[in-house]
Amino acid sequence: MEKPKDVLNINELASYLDIPKSTIYKLVRERKIPAQKVGRHWRFHKETIDAWLGNRTEAGKP
């Protein structure tokens, strides 16, 4: 049985959120999305992204 992925790369996050990679890079640059840089690559904890999405929904933000 395959374990669900806990850490997403930019391509996986774009697919997960169904938004363009350019939008994710913009959100990262503006520090509006939780992310960690590992070397030259951005990584995103799925649990943190889910919580971030939940907080934005509760606050009534788009």
C-alpha positions as a printed Julia matrix, in Angstrom:
62×3 Matrix{Float64}:
   0.0    0.0     0.0
   1.36   3.39   -0.99
   1.56   6.05    1.7
  -0.02   9.41    0.79
   2.53  12.09    0.05
   3.01  14.54    2.94
   5.27  16.99    1.11
   4.39  18.37   -2.32
   6.57  20.0    -4.93
   5.38  22.92   -7.06
   3.95  20.71   -9.82
   2.06  18.51   -7.37
   0.68  21.54   -5.52
  -0.44  23.16   -8.78
  -2.29  19.96   -9.64
  -3.71  19.6    -6.11
  -5.04  23.18   -6.04
  -5.87  23.21   -9.77
  -4.11  26.53  -10.32
  -1.16  27.5   -12.53
   2.39  27.19  -11.21
   2.87  30.9   -11.9
   0.13  31.69   -9.37
   1.83  29.54   -6.75
   5.17  31.25   -7.39
   3.42  34.61   -6.99
   1.82  33.53   -3.69
   5.21  32.29   -2.45
   6.94  35.51   -3.49
   4.29  37.54   -1.64
   4.55  35.18    1.36
   0.83  34.43    1.17
   1.19  30.65    1.14
   3.16  28.49    3.61
   6.24  27.1     1.89
   9.81  25.98    2.52
  12.71  26.27    0.15
  15.01  23.26   -0.05
  18.01  24.28   -2.09
  16.5   25.84   -5.22
  13.18  24.01   -4.89
  10.01  24.95   -3.06
   8.25  22.34   -0.92
   4.8   22.46    0.64
   3.47  20.36    3.53
   0.06  19.08    2.45
  -1.35  19.31    5.98
  -0.24  22.94    6.26
  -1.72  23.78    2.86
  -5.03  22.17    3.86
  -5.06  24.24    7.09
  -4.18  27.39    5.12
  -7.08  26.74    2.76
  -9.42  26.16    5.7
  -8.35  29.41    7.38
  -8.9   31.4     4.18
 -12.38  29.92    3.74
 -13.35  30.66    7.34
 -12.16  34.24    7.01
 -14.31  34.65    3.91
 -11.34  35.34    1.65
 -11.27  34.08   -1.93
